[in-house]
Amino acid sequence: PYYIDLNQNLYLEAALHNSDTNLLVFVDTCVASPDPKDFKTQAYEFIRSGCIKDPTYSSYYSPYSTAARFAFNAFSFINQYPSVYLQCELVVCRYNDYSSRCYQGCVSRIKRDTGS
């Protein structure tokens, strides 16, 4: 566990340990939960499909394409659970493959018209 006071910035880095330097790591989704086995019932989204959902979430420059750096303010769930668990989904793409998911950024789903 990592201990931090409420509202302090929590800095994270997700790194791919691989000898191929032509890869890129992209943070697609990060969700917090008080239950390490359930990230659906009582969850808080920081970023979903590359779209930032939490105003305290920030991404930071990394000198390595195989590492993604980001931060957000520490918080607790209302019922005062003793811990907050984080689950992130990362995407690995070829560096400079501009058609890949890593270069698309925020992807919001488009709702279809259910008219006649």
N, C-alpha and C positions, 0 to 999 in steps of 0.2 A: 504493500500500500504506500501511497504518497500522501503526506499530510500537508494541507494548505488552509489558510484562513479564508473565510468567506470574502468574496469580491476581489481577491487577489488574482492577478493574471496567472494562468496556468499555461506554460509553454510546452509544446510537444513537438516531437520530430518522428516521423515514420520513414524508415530507411530500408531500401532494398539492398541486401547484401549479395551482390552478384558482380562478377568480373566484367560483364557487358556494360560499358559506359554509355551505350546508345539507347538506354532505356529512360523512361520518364515516369515518375510517380505522381498521381493525381488523387487528391482527397475528394471522393464522391459524396459520401454520407457519413455523418457522425451523430450518434444518438447516445444520450445518457439515461440511466435507469437506476432505481434503488435496488433492483433485483438483478444479479448477474446472469440469471437464466431467462429473464423475460424483458425484452426490449420493445414490447408492444403495449402492454396494459397501462403502465404508468411511465411514459417515456418523454424525454425532452429532446427535440432535434436542434442541433447547432447548424448543420448543413445537410441538405437533402438533394440528391441529383445535381450536385455542384452549386446549388442555390443557397446562399447564406440565410438562415432563419433566425439567428441570434445576433443582436446588434453588437455584442461584445466579441464575436468571432472575427479573427483576423488571420490572414495567411501572410507568411513572411518569406522573403527571398532566401533561397538556399544556393550555395555555390555548386551544389551537386544536383544533377537532374534526377538522380536516384533517391533523393530525400525530399520529403514535403514537410515544411515547418508551419505550425499554426498555433494559435492561442485563443483563450476565452477566459472570462471571469468565472472563478469558482462559485458554486452555489450549493444549496441543499434543497431537498424536496420538502414540501410544506409539513408533512407528517414527521419531520425530524428523523429520517432514517440515518443511521450512523455512517453510511457510505454511499458514494455515488460511483457507478460503474460506467465506463465509456466503451462503446463499440463503434469502430469505424470501418467503412468499406473503402478500399483503395483500388485504383485502377493502374495497371502498368501498361505502358504503350511504348512504341518505338519513338525515339527522339526525332523531331522534325516531321513526323507523320501527321500532317495537319488535318487529315480526314478522321483521325482516331478520336476516341472519347475524351482523351486527355486535353485536347485542344478545343473542345466544344464549350467548355465552361458550364454555366447554368443551363440546365435543360428542364423546362417546365412542360408538363403534359398539356396538350391541347384538348379541351373538351369538345366532343362531337355533338352536333345538333341532333336532337332526338325528335325533331318535328316530323311532319307527315312523311 
